[in-house]
Amino acid sequence: MNETTKVAIDDRSPRVLASLRGAELVTVTRRQQIFAGAALNVLTNVVVLNLFVEFVDEVVIDSFWISVLTAVLLTTMIGILARFEQRIHHYFFDKHSWRLAGVVTIWLVLFGGKLVMLEVVDIVFGDHVSLGHLLEVILIVVAMMVAGQLMQTIYDRLGANE
């Protein structure tokens, strides 16, 4: 599970470490890829959360620091729910052909998961964070997923061969 990827360094690309200049290949480990992806997701979600705080009266977060912690918590919960949904999909659609039961179960997880998110955020942050009602939470999560997908698309296109 300790995959590595060789990445060519372009002379035009800026590097934080001067020692990397002139090297032809840099090794990027799987853990580095996971960290970079998680950091990008959290930063993207911080922006989404704070835009909701700015423009939706029902969404209130006391401070920027709490919004960062909330973004970390929501990013983690979205990841867990996504894996859970994949397992449900695999069980009902791939392993068995119970399509109707699979669709109903996935919808229950999708909406039930948002209620769980509301409750967990309330338990962890109390009066410091109010994500509004179910509709606002759904909109926040959808916006986070769309923003994350947009960042992934930009990243993929930047890496495409020219």
C-alpha positions as CSV (number, residue, x, y, z in Angstrom):
1,M,0.0,0.0,0.0
2,N,3.0,2.2,-0.1
3,E,2.7,3.1,-3.8
4,T,4.9,5.7,-5.2
5,T,4.6,7.8,-8.4
6,K,7.4,9.4,-10.3
7,V,6.7,13.0,-11.2
8,A,8.8,14.9,-13.7
9,I,9.8,18.4,-12.6
10,D,9.4,21.1,-15.1
11,D,11.9,24.0,-15.1
12,R,9.0,26.5,-15.0
13,S,7.4,25.0,-11.9
14,P,8.2,26.8,-8.6
15,R,9.4,24.6,-5.8
16,V,9.5,25.3,-2.1
17,L,12.7,23.4,-1.6
18,A,15.6,24.7,-3.7
19,S,17.2,21.3,-3.4
20,L,14.6,19.8,-5.8
21,R,15.7,22.1,-8.6
22,G,17.5,20.3,-11.3
23,A,16.2,16.9,-10.2
24,E,14.6,15.0,-13.0
25,L,12.1,12.9,-10.9
26,V,10.5,13.4,-7.6
27,T,8.9,10.4,-5.7
28,V,5.4,11.1,-4.5
29,T,4.1,8.4,-2.1
30,R,0.6,7.3,-1.7
31,R,0.5,8.9,1.8
32,Q,1.5,12.2,0.3
33,Q,-1.2,11.9,-2.3
34,I,-3.8,11.2,0.3
35,F,-2.6,14.1,2.5
36,A,-2.6,16.5,-0.5
37,G,-6.1,15.4,-1.4
38,A,-7.4,15.7,2.1
39,A,-5.8,19.1,2.6
40,L,-7.3,20.4,-0.6
41,N,-10.8,19.0,0.4
42,V,-10.6,20.7,3.8
43,L,-9.5,24.0,2.4
44,T,-12.2,23.9,-0.3
45,N,-14.8,23.1,2.3
46,V,-13.6,25.9,4.5
47,V,-14.3,28.3,1.6
48,V,-17.7,26.8,1.0
49,L,-18.7,27.0,4.7
50,N,-17.6,30.6,5.0
51,L,-19.5,31.5,1.8
52,F,-22.6,30.1,3.4
53,V,-21.9,31.9,6.6
54,E,-21.6,35.1,4.6
55,F,-24.7,34.7,2.4
56,V,-27.1,32.5,4.3
57,D,-28.5,33.9,7.5
58,E,-29.4,30.5,9.0
59,V,-25.7,29.4,8.8
60,V,-23.7,30.8,11.7
61,I,-20.2,30.0,12.8
62,D,-18.6,32.0,15.6
63,S,-15.0,32.2,14.3
64,F,-12.8,31.2,11.4
65,W,-10.9,28.7,13.5
66,I,-14.2,26.9,14.3
67,S,-15.1,27.0,10.6
68,V,-11.8,25.2,9.9
69,L,-12.6,22.5,12.6
70,T,-16.2,22.2,11.2
71,A,-14.8,21.7,7.7
72,V,-12.5,19.0,9.0
73,L,-15.4,17.3,10.8
74,L,-17.8,17.6,7.8
75,T,-15.1,16.4,5.3
76,T,-14.4,13.3,7.5
77,M,-18.2,12.6,7.8
78,I,-18.8,13.0,4.1
79,G,-15.9,10.6,3.4
80,I,-17.3,8.0,5.8
81,L,-20.8,8.3,4.3
82,A,-19.4,8.0,0.8
83,R,-17.7,4.8,1.7
84,F,-20.8,3.5,3.4
85,E,-22.9,4.3,0.3
86,Q,-20.4,2.5,-1.9
87,R,-20.7,-0.6,0.3
88,I,-24.5,-0.4,0.1
89,H,-24.3,0.0,-3.7
90,H,-22.0,-3.0,-4.0
91,Y,-24.2,-5.2,-1.8
92,F,-27.5,-4.3,-3.4
93,F,-26.5,-3.8,-7.0
94,D,-23.3,-5.9,-7.6
95,K,-23.7,-8.8,-5.2
96,H,-27.5,-9.1,-5.4
97,S,-29.9,-7.6,-7.9
98,W,-32.1,-5.9,-5.4
99,R,-32.2,-2.6,-7.2
100,L,-35.3,-1.2,-5.6
101,A,-34.1,-2.0,-2.1
102,G,-30.7,-0.6,-3.0
103,V,-32.2,2.7,-4.2
104,V,-34.4,3.1,-1.1
105,T,-31.5,2.2,1.3
106,I,-29.1,4.7,-0.4
107,W,-31.7,7.5,-0.3
108,L,-32.3,6.7,3.4
109,V,-28.5,6.9,4.0
110,L,-28.2,10.1,2.0
111,F,-30.9,12.0,4.0
112,G,-30.3,10.2,7.3
113,G,-26.6,11.0,7.0
114,K,-27.4,14.7,6.7
115,L,-29.4,14.5,9.9
116,V,-26.6,12.7,11.6
117,M,-24.2,15.4,10.4
118,L,-26.4,18.1,11.9
119,E,-26.5,16.2,15.2
120,V,-22.7,15.5,15.4
121,V,-21.9,19.2,14.6
122,D,-24.3,20.2,17.3
123,I,-22.8,17.8,19.8
124,V,-19.2,18.7,19.0
125,F,-19.6,22.5,18.6
126,G,-22.8,23.3,20.5
127,D,-23.8,27.0,20.2
128,H,-20.7,27.9,18.3
129,V,-22.0,26.4,15.0
130,S,-25.4,26.5,13.5
131,L,-25.7,25.0,10.0
132,G,-29.3,25.9,9.7
133,H,-32.0,23.2,9.0
134,L,-31.9,20.1,6.9
135,L,-32.2,22.1,3.6
136,E,-29.2,24.2,4.4
137,V,-27.1,21.2,5.4
138,I,-28.1,19.4,2.1
139,L,-27.1,22.6,0.2
140,I,-23.8,22.9,2.1
141,V,-22.9,19.2,1.5
142,V,-23.9,19.4,-2.2
143,A,-21.9,22.6,-2.6
144,M,-18.9,20.9,-0.9
145,M,-19.1,17.9,-3.2
146,V,-19.5,20.1,-6.3
147,A,-16.6,22.3,-5.3
148,G,-14.5,19.2,-4.5
149,Q,-15.3,17.7,-7.9
150,L,-14.5,21.1,-9.6
151,M,-11.1,21.1,-7.9
152,Q,-10.5,17.5,-8.9
153,T,-11.4,18.3,-12.6
154,I,-9.1,21.3,-12.6
155,Y,-6.3,19.2,-11.1
156,D,-6.9,16.4,-13.7
157,R,-6.9,18.8,-16.6
158,L,-3.7,20.5,-15.5
159,G,-2.1,17.1,-15.5
160,A,-3.3,16.1,-18.9
161,N,-0.7,15.8,-21.6
162,E,-0.5,18.9,-23.7
